[in-house]
Amino acid sequence: MNVIIVDDEATVRNTIRSLLNEHFPGINILAAAGNIEEGHEVIRQNKPDLVFLDIELPDGTGFDLLKKFSPVTFKVIFVTGHQEYALDAIKVSALDYVLKPIDTDELCRAVKKAMEIINQADQQLKLQALSENLQSRKVLKRIILHTSDHLQLVSVSEIIRAEADSNYTCFSISGGKRILVSRTIKEFENLLSGSGIIRVHRSHMVNISSIDRFVKKDGGYLILKDGSKIPVSPNLKKQVLQAITEHLYE
């Protein structure tokens, strides 16, 4: 596998180079660059399989560099010292990253994962989701759902609800589509926090925009615009009603 490192810190470039040589002797490090202009040139000339890409560069961001390539034909591992909006967007978009200072185990994990990525179409979907999530910064717009045989890029606004099924989560999407994903609903509760998808029950999450009314009887439940009846846990009732009220003023 051919690799290029784009980072403005020489110590970081040298650390990545040293760790790759030590743990992955079969990897060929083609070049290194310290800014967008240099990075664009060495990537264009060498056509790498994998690029370690710093988010903050002297002449812009790593995302600015990626915009110069369409399509992106190489795998990307982001390098960042920031645990703010960019890192959250990277996580949600199912891309890989390593934090500064570089941790050996973390880097090895990311490289091994990159080696397993074969389908470049998957990478394009993830980068598309990342781009849109970064543009909003605070409000998640799209998410990758991993099914048993493909990756599905879904707009958060199209999600009606999600229901837990053991260690799986079933998403109901606008148009009657259902997507079963092998991740727990708790994981999606964390990923979708602040996006308008709220937890209303241990087994259910709903899109606030999909709620038609809250019914007080029988302990309290929601009727969604598609007619679905969703129970509300007593311990979550206050938060659910607050979220519904706040949504009225958005």
PyMOL commands that set and color helices and strands:
alter all, ss='L'
color gray80, all
select helices_A, chain A and resi 10-23+36-46+62-66+85-92+104-116+120-136+156-158+185-191+208-210+234-247
alter helices_A, ss='H'
color red, helices_A
select strands_A, chain A and resi 2-6+28-33+50-54+56-57+60-61+75-80+96-99+142-146+151-155+159-165+168-173+177-181+197-201+204-207+211-215+221-224+229-231
alter strands_A, ss='S'
color yellow, strands_A
deselect
rebuild
show_as cartoon
